[in-house]
Amino acid sequence: MSATPAGAADRVSNEKVSIEKSAETPSPKPDGPGGGGASPRARAVRRFRRNRLAVAGAVVLGVVVVLSLLAPLLAGPPNAVDLDAVQESPSAAHWFGTDTSGRDVFARTLHAGRVSLLVGLTAALGAMVVGTLFGAISGLFGGMVDNVIMRIADIVMSFPTVVVILVLAGIVGPSVTVLVVAIGATQWPVAGRVVRGVTLSLRDREYIQAAEASGANRWWLIRKHIVPAALPPVTVTGTLAVAQAIMMETTASFLGLGVQPPQASWGNMLNDAQNLTLIQSMPWLWLPPGIAIAVTVLAVNFVGDGLRDAVTPGGRT
């Protein structure tokens, strides 16, 4: 039996009302703070801020950097000699005491931080740039190019950094430049392997293959796609490399192969206090630079670990 016109009209009316109600009902929002639609950068920042050790490390590192940059304003010249206060213990006039030449240890510690941080940052940056370039070339070109670059990286990693510093210092003399070149030259394979792994994971992606098929230059692919994708892990690697570079600078300067007196660095300040008598009777000579090294390296490592957890896709949210 056919439906009456009135019944058909009622069904059409009911369907219209149902459609209008469903259109007015808001779609459910993603759960969690910031929503599931948050950008990867926002999620990484949120993960980093939840890591208390990483935040504490960033604060401490910021304080160290600010104190080092403001050293000329906060303390006197690092090599100013006060012959009336030779080997003086900490006092109101000299907060960290004075050394065997009458120089203020507080001023030298702050100024030494400028040198040690400069060496660490410059060497790590150079290593990351070289490593990113070689890693991208190795992963994208593949074949013989990949094998040659990876074997060179293996050879470089087999040489201790101190030995390279010793060789360069013996040829051209010890200096800050020698430290930066030696540390950067021996640390780039770490970043290179990271970038190579990222490149290998991207090389078979459809948009990379489409770009190559359309005639895109490989150097353009590296600049446009590989480097941006590798930037987060390289940043983590570079942060941890800063801590290693500071430790290497300290070791080299302590051995007399790095920063040379009278320029102050944390390493050669420890070298000045290597006498057992001074270690026992004048602890203010080695405690400030020793604590500065430990605090700075620990803070950088905390920041690096926090960044690694933040940019890892499988990290905790």
Beta strands, then each sheet from edge to edge (+ up, - down):
end
